[in-house]
């Protein structure tokens, strides 16, 4: 511990603290822009490039960036001096001088940290004018739109991509006035190993990286009176959407969300949770088959498209171990167009399936050519939680005053097991519930496999089912996934099954969710909301979903059967780095 003075207040803090951390212990606000400290996912961005956090230190001639300056014994700091305030304002004015002024039409409008800090510092006019850095925008990806003219060189995206996700798709390029962060050799994102996980979007403080906006496509679809427009909603959306309307993170807004979607004009509002139960039927069958035959182990879950693209690029020698199951929303699309459409007497080509996802990568996934059947795409349009929030506001719907409504049937019926897909460890727990019943040939003593729960980025668990002991691993975040996959590649793994999610916390921390701005307690609250839905559900195991039972009886046949395999399973490909 060291003794320091901040704004004439004497305090003791750990010697490894920065000035910014020390100030936070006194609830002193110092504006930051490039700084981001996400200890829980081992990301600390301390490049100190923006200088918006400068403070005065006694005995030091120049101002010190508080985010990267360590404290020392006897240090005296002024965070609120006129000199520091003026310098911060000047730094932000200089950033704005080289920044586009299209805030009103930017997707980050009112979510932009540069915009917010300029407001807080009282920046009312642009004092510095002259030549601006201009870069070509990258519109080639189906998932992420990149406008480098709005890049402030904070390097948050680079830190997230390289140190946390270990994808290495972004880095600093060129020098001086031409400096920019982007793919090597100024390539397009679609031509790199980018997984479209969207975590760069989640941490970008400006509109330099945003999701591809599919809202106009949805409005156009809803205007087509000759089309039947079906919408499905992922489990993680219902515990995060409320944040966009001022509710506490983790608040379950399922009923109001369904009501809003019906008000927007969708013909049918269904639940991706139905397809999550369907996924478990196929994945548990596949898991049991592989474990029984001791073949292609460990089996890896395949619900996350960003993680799928990651192993196609980085671990093509292991393509035989992931489950061949499509992700739930793709399964849903296939069933909707080839079962529900037939049941309702609707032509496949006259049905449009819209997915509301917490994930940016789902936009890319829906465009994968193999995710179709008979020339018909499984899913037509994907929007994120944020985009749905924008649509509700655009339509002038008073979300908080909506009555709760139920999903339409039969594709709206689900179990508690499906709901926990939205958080890390949930997919493997849901699979264990059904696999345990099938392996023991009867009922099980417990439904909650708490051994696999938690928010740690990498964890192991051992579960005993009857006479069988299963070794499991769970990873969230692609850097943690790399650690697991390297152990498998080196023959050091004795796991039977592994769940991997690309985003920290799983889908609740997806790149399309409301921005958490570095507050990872938000993810914990969302996870709590997910588990609350599960525990309050009357039916908590996927195989007990009566709508799923009827689907197999009347249409699919049996899990792993010929028809199920054609509609619900997929293939993977080796991709270049």
N, C-alpha and C positions, 0 to 999 in steps of 0.2 A: 504494500500500500504506500501511496505517496500523498503528501499534503500539498494542496494547490488552492488558489483563490480565483473564483469566477465572479465577476461583477461585485467585488467586495465581500463575497461569501466564502468562508473557508470550509473546505470539505476534504475528505479522504477518499481516494479512489484507487483501484488496482493499477499497478505501474504499467500494465500493458494496454491501458485505455487510451483512446484518442481524446482530443479536446471535445469533439462532438459527443462521444459517449459520456464524458464527464458532465457536460452541460445537460444531457438528458436526465441525469440523476437528480437535477434541480428543477426539472420541468422547464428548462430554458429552450426556447425554439430557435434553432439556427437553420435558415433555409438551405436546402440541398437540392441538387439536380442530377449530377452524374453519379453521386454516391448511392449504393444499394447494398445493404448488409442482410443477407438471408442465411443466418447461421444454420438453421434447420436443414437446409439443402446445400450447405457448404459453398455458398457463393458470397464473396465480398468484393465489390467493385470499388476500388480506392485509387482510381487513376488521377483524381483531383484535377480534372481537365477544365471544369466549368468555372471554378473559383467563386461560386455563388455563396460559399460557406465561410468566407474569410473572416478572421477575428484579429484583434490586437493582442500581442503578447509583449509584456514589459521586457525591455532590453533587446527586442528584435526590431530591426529597422523596417523590414517589409511585413506585410500582413501574412498570416499563416492560414492555410486551408485546414479548417478544423477536422475534416473527415479523415485526413491522413497524417496529422501531426500528433505524435505521442506526447503524453504529459510527462513531467519530471518534477522532482521534489522542489517545492518553493515556487513553482510556476504561477504567474499572475496574469490573468486573462480578462479582456474586456470584449464581450460579444455584442454590446449594444452601443458602442461608440459611434459618433457621427462619421468618423473616418471609415469604419468598417461598413456602415450602412451605405454610404456613398459609393464605396468600392463595389459592393454587391450589386447595387443598381446599375453601375457602369458596366459590369461584367454581363449582366442580363441584357442591357441595351445593345451591347456589342454582338451578343448571340442573335438577338432579334434583327439586327441590321443585316445579317446574312441568312435570314429565314423568310420563307414565303409568307405572305400576309393573307392567305385564304382561309383563315380560321373558321369562318362561318360555314364553309362547305367541307371542312376536314372531318374525317371519321373520328378523330380524337378531340373534336370540339367539346369543351367542358370536362374533358378527361385528360387534357394535356398538361403536363407538369410545368412546361415552360410558360404556358398561358397563365397558369395559377400563380407561379412565383412572380411573374411580371405584374400581376394584379396586386399581390401582397406587398411588393416593393414600391408600388406607386408609380410604375412606368406608364406615363400618359402620352408620350410622343416619341417619335424616332429621331434621335439627335444625330445619328451617324448614318450617312448615306454613301452610296458608291457602288462599285462592282460587287455582284453577288455570285456565290458558287452555284453553278447550275449543272445538274446531272440528269441523264435520261432515267425515267422511271422504269421499273420492271413490272410489266403487267402480264407476263407469260405464264406465271403459276396460276393454278386453279384455287390455291389456298391462301397465299400471302402476297400482298401488294407492297412493293418497296419503292419509296420515293426518297431517294438520297438527298434531294434538295432540302429536306426537312431534318436531315441528320445533324446533330449537334456534337458529334464525336465523343459522346459520353462513354462509349465502349461497353455499355451494359449488355447489349445483344451479343457482342463478341465473347464476353466473359461467360454468359449463360450457355452459348452454343459450344464453346471450347472446353470450359472447365467443368461445367455441370453436366451437360448432355454429351460431351465428347464426340460431337459430330464434325466439328472443325469446318463448317461451311462458310464462316465469316471471319474476316480479319481486316486490319488496317491496310489501306492501299494508297500508294503515291505519297507525295509530300507537299508541304506548304499549302497554298490556296486550293490545290487539287486533292487534298487528303479526303478520303471517304472510307467508310466501313462497308464491306461487301464481299461477295465471293471472289476467290482468286482469279486473276486475269480479267476481272470485270465480267465474269460469266453471269448468265441468268440463273436464278435460284433453281429453276426446273432442271438445269443441266448439271447440278451438283449433287452431293450426297445428302443434301437437306432432307429431313424427314417430315417437314411441315408440321412439327409438333406445336408450333406457335408460341413456345416459351420466349422467343426473342420478341414477339409481339407483346407478350404479357409484361415484359420489363422495359420496353422502349418508352421513354418519357414524352415523346412527341408523336407525330403522325408519320414518321419515317418508315415504320413497319406496322401494318394493319392487316386485318383479314380482308380477303376479297369480298366485296359487298354484294350479296345475292338477294337482298331485299327487293330490288326492282323486278327481278325474275319471278319472285313469289307473287308480287302484286299483279304482274301480267298473267300469271297462271290463274289467279283467282278471278280475273276478268273474263276468262274463257268459259262461256256458258255451256259449250259442247264437251267440256272436260270434267271429270270427277277428280277433285283435288283432295288428297288424303294427307294428313300430317301425323307424324309420330314424334314423341318427346322422350329424350334420354333420361335415365334416372337422376343424374347429377344436376339437371337443369332446375328441377323443382325445389332444390334447397339453396339455390343461388339467385334465381330470377327476382325474388323479392327485394334483393339488395338494390336493384335498379329503381325501386320505388320507395326507398327509405326504410325497409324492414331490416331487422337484425340478420346477419349471415346465419344460415342454417334453418331459417324459418321455412317450414313446409308450405308451399303455396299451390299444391297440386290442383285443388278444386277451382281456384281463381284462374290459374293458368289455362285449364281446360275451357272455362267460360270465356276467357279472352280469345282463345283460338276459334271458338265457335262464333264469337262476335266478329272476328276478322273475315269470316266467310268460308272457312274450310268445310267441305262436305262431310268428312268424317275425321274425328279426333281420336287417335289411337295411342297406345302406350308402347314405347320401345321395350318396356319391361316384359311385355308378352313375349317378344323375341328373345329377351335375355333368358327367360325360362326355356324357350326352345333351344337356345344355344347350349344350356346345361344338359338337356336331353342328349344332344349330339356329342358334346364334349365329355360328359361323364361316361358315355358309352365308349368313346374313343380311349379315354383314360383307363377304364377297366380292362379293355381289350389289350392295350399295350402293357399294362402292369402284369396282367395274367400271363401274357406270352413273353414277358421280359424283352420287349422289342421296342427300338426307337425311343429309349428313355434318356433323359427325362422328357415328358411331354410339356410343351410350353403353350400357354394360353395365346390366343390369336385375336383378341377383341380390339386391340389398339393398332390402328393403321400406321401411326408414326413408328411404333416399335417394329412392325412388320417390315417397313421400308428400311429401317435401321439394320436389321439382320440380313436383308437382301443385299445391302451394300457392304456391310462390315463382316458378316459371318456366312458367306454363301456356302461354305463347306458343311454347315449345320442345317440346311434347308429341310432335312427329313425329320427333324424332331418337333417343330411347332405343330400344334393342332391344325388340321386342314379346315376347321370350321370358319365360315365367314363371321364377321362381326355381327352383333345383334341387329343393328339398323339395316345392314345389307340383307340379312335373313328376312327381316320384316318386309323389305321391299319385294323380295322374291315371292314370299307368301301372299302379300297383298295383290300382286299383279297376276299370280298364277293360281291362286285359290280363292281369295275374297272376290276378285273381279269376276271369276267364273260363277261363283255363288250368287252374285248380285246381277249377273247378266250384263256386265260391262266389258267392252273390248279392252284388251291390255293396252293398246295404243291410245285409248281415250282416258287412261288413268294417269295422274301425275302424283308421284310420291315425294313429299317434302319432309326432310328430317331436321329436327331442332336438336342440336348437339352442343355439348360443352367444349367441343374440339374443333380446331381449325383443320387438322389433317383429314377429317371426314369429308371435307370438300374435295380434296385430292383423291381420297379413296373411292368416292362415288364415280369418278371418271376412269378408274382402272378398267380396261376393256374386258378383262375376264369376269368382272362382276356383273354379269348379265346372263340371261337364259333365253334361248330362241331368238336372239337379236334384240331383246328388250332389256334395257337397263333396269337394275334393281331399284335404284334411287335416282330421282331426277334432279333435285335441288337440295342443298344443305345450307342451313343458316345456323348461326351460333346463338347462345343465350343472349349475348349483347344485341344481336340483330333482331331477335324476337322482341326484346325490350324496346328497341327503336320503333318497330312496327306498331306495338301497342300504344306508344306515345304519339306516333304519327296519326293513328286513327282516332286519337282523342278519347281513348277508353280510360275511365277512372278505375284503375286496376284494384285499388284497395277497397272499393265499394262493390265489387263484383260478388254475386252469389257463387257459392261453390257448386260445380257441376261435375258429373261423372264422365269418364271416358265412354266412347261408343263400344259396342260389342260386335263380334266376338274377339277382336284383336286388342281389346282394352283390358282384358282380364290378366292378372299377374299375381305373383306371390311375393312374400318378403324376401326370398332368396334373390329375386330379380333386382330388387331395389338396391341391394348392397353392391351391385356391379359398379356403382358410382364412386366407390372409394377403394383405395389400395387394399388388397387382400380379399376383397369382396367376391371376385370371380372364383377364386380357388375355394373359398368357404362355401359358396353356393354349390359348386361342383362336389365338394366333400359330402354335403348333406344328402344329395341324391346317390352318389357313389356308395356311401356307407349303407344305405338301405338296400341297394342292389347287391352289394358284396356280402352282406349278412343275411340276405333273403327275408328280411322282416323289418320290424321297427327299430329305431335307435334310441338310446337313452337321452341323448342331448342333440339339440339342433345348432346351438352356438359353438362354433369352433374358434374360441377366442385366441387360441394359440397363434393364428395367422393374422390377427389384427394388430394395429399400431400405425404410427406415422413415420417410423424410421425408414430411411431410404433403402436399406438392405437388411433383411432379417430371415431367420431360419425357424422352422418349426417341425416337430415330430408328432404325428397323430397316429393313434392306434385304433384300428377298426377291426373288431373281431380278433382273428389271429394274425392280422396283417399290420405291420408297422410301416408307415409312409414317411419318408423324408422330404420335406417341402422347403421351397425358398420363395420369397416375395421381394420384388424390386420395383421401386418407382423412381423415375428419373433414368435417362439413358446411360449416364455414367455408371450408375449402379448395375444396370443391365449388362454393360460391357464387362464389369468385374465378374459377374456370374458366368457369362458366355465364355470368357477366357478360361475359367476354371473347367468348364465342360470340354472346351477344345483341348486342354492339356490333360484331360483324363483324370482330373482331381475331384470330380463331382460324383456323389452317390445319391443324387436326388431322384425322386420318382416324378415329381411335378413341380413346375415353376410358373408363377404368375409374374408378368412384366407389364408395367404401364409406363408410357413415355414421360408423363407429366408428374411433377412432385405432388404427392397425395392421391394420385390417380386422376380420374375424370373430374373430381371436384376442383382440381387445380388446373383444368384444361385451358388451353390457349384462347378459347372462345368464351370463357366465363367472365363475369364482372371483374374488373381489375382489383387486385388486392393491395397494390402499391407497397408491397414489402411486408405487409402485416399477415404473417402466416398463421396467426391465431384464427383468421377467417377460415382457413382450410379445416382446422380442427372443429370449428362450429358447424361447417357444412357436413363433415363426416358424422358428427353427432346427430344431425338431422336425418341423415341416411339411415343410421341404425335405429333411430326412433320409428321410422316408417316400417322397418322390418319387424321390430318387436311388437308393434301394434297391429300387425297383419294377422288375420285369422289363419291363413295358409302360408307356411314358411318354407316349403320345399317344392322345387320346380316341377317334379313329376306328379304332384298332387293338383296341379292346375288343370281343371276340367276342360277348359277350352283347348289346351295343348293335347290332352288325351283324345279329345274329339278330332283334332286336326290329324293326328296319327291314324286314328281309326278310319276316318273317312277319306283321307287324301294321301298322306305320306307313307303309310304302311308301318314301318318300324324305324327306330333310331339306327342310323348307319346303313339303312336300306338303300336300294338303287335310286328311288325317287328322291329320298332325302339327300343322298350324296350329290345328285345332279343340281338340286336347288340350293342346298345349304352349305356346300363345301367349295373350296377354291384351291388354287395352286399358287406357288411362289416362284420367283425368278432370280437368278444371279444378276446383279446390277453392278455397273462400273463405279468405282470410287471417284 
